[in-house]
Amino acid sequence: MTGEFPKGLQSLDEIFAFLAEFAERQGLDEKARLCLDLVAEELFTNTVRHGSGAEGRVRIIVEKVGRELRLELVDFDAEPFDPESIKPAALSAPIQERKPGGLGIHLVRSLVDKVAYEYRGREMRVLVTKTLET
């Protein structure tokens, strides 16, 4: 299932409705739905807040193939940003010693099995994959 959304935080409600429709069609349980919502929200919010090109649209592709749940976010006007370049958050360090940022990517990594990134010609794609429990 594919949807395109204006690149702005006001699109979150529309994205959640899109994901809810997908989850309903696929019969996803509550745990899988929550994971899908959190991952999509984090990736989309990062794209809006930290990406370039405040105008434009972002495409979200979500599919279930066997036991695998896949969500791909495509930003058509982006600067390069590889989420794998972000070091793991130092969660055990005292808060005064922590550097800002990285918690959202940490959350995404902890929820999914794989994060893949591709950048070509100002187009950024992030594909996350989660194996669903039986």
N, C-alpha and C positions, 0 to 999 in steps of 0.2 A: 504494500500500500504506500502511496507516495502523496505527499502534500507539500505545498509551497506557502511560506509565511513571510509577511513583511519583517524586515530585520529591525525589530524593536521589542522592548519588554512587554508592550501591550498585546503581543501575539501569544503570550503564554497560555491564556485561557483557550484560545483556538487550538493550540498545540495539544493541550491536555484533552480536549474534546476529541481531536483526531486520534490520539493514542488510546483513549477509552473505547472508541469505536473499533479500532483494530483489536484491542484486548478482548472485547466482547465477541467479535467474529471468530477469534482464535480460541476462545474458551480459556484464557489465561487465568491462573489463580491470583489471589490478592498479592502474594509475595512477588510474583513476576510483574504484575501491574505496577506495584510501588517501585520496583527496580527500574522499569521502563520510564516511568515518570521522572524519577530522580536523575537518571542518566541524561535523558533528553533535556531536562531543565538546566542542568549544569553545563552541558555542551552548548546549548543555545544561548544561555545567559553569558557565558564566556565569549561567545562569538559577538554578541551585541556590545558588551562592555569593553572588550579588549581588542576587537577587530577594527579594521579600517572600513571605510565605505558604509557609513551609517544608513545610507539609502540602500535600496535593493531588497532582494528576497533570499531566503534560506530554504533549501529543500531538505525535507526529512523523508527518508525511506525506511520503512520498518517491515520486516518479514519474519515469518517462522518457517524454518526448513527442518523438518523432523523435530528433534529436541533442541534445536539451536534457534535462539532469538537474536536477530540482527537489527541494529539501528545504525543508519548512516546519515550524517549531517553534511550537507554540501553548502559552502559559502562561495558564491560566485565572484566576490570582490574582496579578497583577503590578502593580507601580508602573510609571509611564511610564519608559522608557529607550530612547532612539533611538540605535542603534549609529552612525548617521551623524553624531551630535553629537560623537563621539570624534575628536579631531584625529589625523592620521597620526602614528605613532610616529616619534620622532627617532632613527632607527637610526644615523645618521652622527655624532651627538653623543657625546662621551665619556660613559661610563657614569655618572660622578659628576653629570653635568648632566641626565640623563634623569629624567623623572617616572615614578613607578610606574604601571602599567596601560597598556592600549591595545594590547599586543602580540598578544593573542588576536584582537581585532577586525582588527588589521593582517594577521594570518595568514589569517583568513577572507576578507578583501578580496583578498588576493593569490592565493587559490586559485579564486575564483569570478568570474563575469562581472558579476553583479548581486546587490545586497543590498537588499531592500525591507522596510520596517518599517511596522506598523500597530498602533495602540493605541486600544481603545474599551471602555469599561465594565469596566475592570480586566483586560481580555483583551489580551495582547500576542501579535502574530504577526510572525515574522521569516521571510521567504522568500528563499532563495538559489537562484540559477540558474547553471548551468555548461553551456557548450556542449562536448559531447564531441568528441574528435578522431575522425576517420574511420579 
